[in-house]
């Protein structure tokens, strides 16, 4: 009673990816809000101080602010960041993880790996 359902912010300029992740997370009881740009997500955070996702999934390559820049701006917020990308680059991966990303996943990712990664970031112990 009184427990808020965990939710995640999904930031990806490809709306179909955002919808797919939202459906996937919903299927395991995790809510998700989708944003089509880093600017939209950061605007929501700054305009609504009570808005606090349990973690954020960020696409790295987006028009405007890319995922790494959004991650940098979230520094110190305590919000775990999971970065996703279709264009894996060892240097970018190293930079993301060194900057504190909880995970770095390459698209297309395995659904169960994404779910476990999000559950870990949210501090949820998956059911056996």
C-alpha positions as a printed NumPy array, in Angstrom:
array([[  0.   ,   0.   ,   0.   ],
       [  1.248,   3.447,  -0.851],
       [  4.067,   2.051,  -2.973],
       [  4.542,   3.948,  -6.171],
       [  4.992,   1.838,  -9.258],
       [  8.571,   2.177, -10.489],
       [  8.925,   4.074, -13.73 ],
       [ 11.629,   4.838, -16.237],
       [ 12.176,   7.653, -18.714],
       [ 13.009,   6.444, -22.228],
       [ 14.702,   9.051, -24.443],
       [ 15.063,   8.03 , -28.094],
       [ 14.48 ,  10.026, -31.272],
       [ 13.025,   6.891, -32.913],
       [  9.465,   6.805, -31.592],
       [  9.047,   3.122, -32.471],
       [ 12.017,   2.226, -30.236],
       [ 10.562,   4.266, -27.37 ],
       [  7.156,   2.595, -27.749],
       [  8.707,  -0.892, -27.924],
       [ 10.751,  -0.34 , -24.755],
       [  7.708,   1.127, -22.99 ],
       [  5.606,  -1.962, -23.902],
       [  8.388,  -4.318, -22.862],
       [  8.824,  -2.676, -19.463],
       [  5.06 ,  -2.466, -18.935],
       [  4.877,  -6.243, -19.491],
       [  6.941,  -6.735, -16.314],
       [  5.179,  -4.075, -14.235],
       [  7.533,  -1.145, -14.846],
       [  6.009,   2.082, -16.106],
       [  7.775,   4.231, -18.691],
       [  7.476,   7.723, -20.09 ],
       [  8.901,   8.34 , -23.539],
       [ 10.648,  11.443, -24.823],
       [ 11.791,  12.033, -28.4  ],
       [ 14.731,  14.255, -27.447],
       [ 17.148,  14.949, -24.651],
       [ 15.881,  18.53 , -24.556],
       [ 12.276,  17.364, -23.958],
       [ 13.398,  15.121, -21.106],
       [ 15.562,  17.774, -19.436],
       [ 12.754,  20.341, -19.851],
       [ 10.401,  17.988, -17.982],
       [ 12.943,  17.526, -15.178],
       [ 13.487,  21.263, -14.761],
       [  9.836,  22.32 , -15.097],
       [  8.479,  19.667, -12.746],
       [ 10.781,  19.123,  -9.736],
       [  8.613,  16.244,  -8.469],
       [  9.23 ,  14.323, -11.711],
       [ 11.832,  11.734, -10.789],
       [ 12.197,   8.551, -12.841],
       [ 13.9  ,   5.594, -11.186],
       [ 16.285,   5.487, -14.135],
       [ 16.628,   6.847, -17.641],
       [ 17.326,   4.948, -20.847],
       [ 19.131,   7.234, -23.296],
       [ 19.835,   6.743, -26.969],
       [ 23.344,   7.997, -27.65 ],
       [ 22.831,   9.365, -31.15 ],
       [ 20.012,  11.906, -31.288],
       [ 19.584,  15.296, -32.918],
       [ 20.176,  18.162, -30.505],
       [ 21.514,  16.888, -27.201],
       [ 22.937,  13.4  , -27.585],
       [ 22.712,  10.786, -24.863],
       [ 26.211,  11.471, -23.539],
       [ 25.411,  15.174, -23.111],
       [ 22.145,  14.37 , -21.305],
       [ 24.077,  11.934, -19.097],
       [ 26.595,  14.686, -18.314],
       [ 23.811,  17.112, -17.395],
       [ 22.25 ,  14.506, -15.094],
       [ 25.549,  14.138, -13.235],
       [ 24.995,  14.275,  -9.484],
       [ 21.213,  13.734,  -9.807],
       [ 21.443,  10.158,  -8.589],
       [ 19.319,   8.947, -11.517],
       [ 20.875,   5.778, -12.984],
       [ 21.54 ,   6.035, -16.73 ],
       [ 21.358,   3.174, -19.219],
       [ 22.747,   4.117, -22.629],
       [ 21.596,   2.398, -25.817],
       [ 22.983,   2.735, -29.325],
       [ 22.888,   1.145, -32.741],
       [ 26.453,   2.302, -33.442],
       [ 28.743,   0.678, -30.917],
       [ 32.055,   2.453, -30.46 ],
       [ 34.632,   1.284, -27.917],
       [ 35.705,   4.852, -27.111],
       [ 32.127,   6.043, -26.579],
       [ 31.363,   2.964, -24.469],
       [ 34.424,   3.657, -22.293],
       [ 33.468,   7.335, -21.944],
       [ 29.868,   6.467, -20.99 ],
       [ 30.854,   3.911, -18.374],
       [ 33.636,   6.133, -16.978],
       [ 31.018,   8.889, -16.596],
       [ 28.928,   6.623, -14.4  ],
       [ 26.471,   4.911, -16.748],
       [ 24.796,   1.921, -15.114],
       [ 24.93 ,   0.068, -18.442],
       [ 25.66 ,   0.419, -22.144],
       [ 23.619,  -1.756, -24.508],
       [ 23.897,  -2.14 , -28.26 ],
       [ 20.717,  -2.165, -30.371],
       [ 19.128,  -4.48 , -31.094],
       [ 19.373,  -5.712, -27.527],
       [ 17.995,  -8.85 , -25.969],
       [ 14.696,  -8.056, -24.193],
       [ 15.551, -10.083, -21.087],
       [ 18.927,  -8.327, -20.754],
       [ 17.24 ,  -4.908, -20.957],
       [ 14.642,  -5.94 , -18.359],
       [ 17.313,  -7.271, -15.972],
       [ 19.428,  -4.144, -16.494],
       [ 16.478,  -1.853, -15.712],
       [ 15.468,  -3.945, -12.697],
       [ 19.015,  -3.727, -11.361],
       [ 19.104,   0.049, -11.9  ],
       [ 15.764,   0.374, -10.068],
       [ 16.885,  -1.91 ,  -7.236],
       [ 14.187,  -4.48 ,  -8.057],
       [ 14.951,  -8.094,  -7.284],
       [ 13.556, -10.108, -10.199],
       [ 11.143, -12.908,  -9.337],
       [ 12.735, -16.358,  -9.741]])
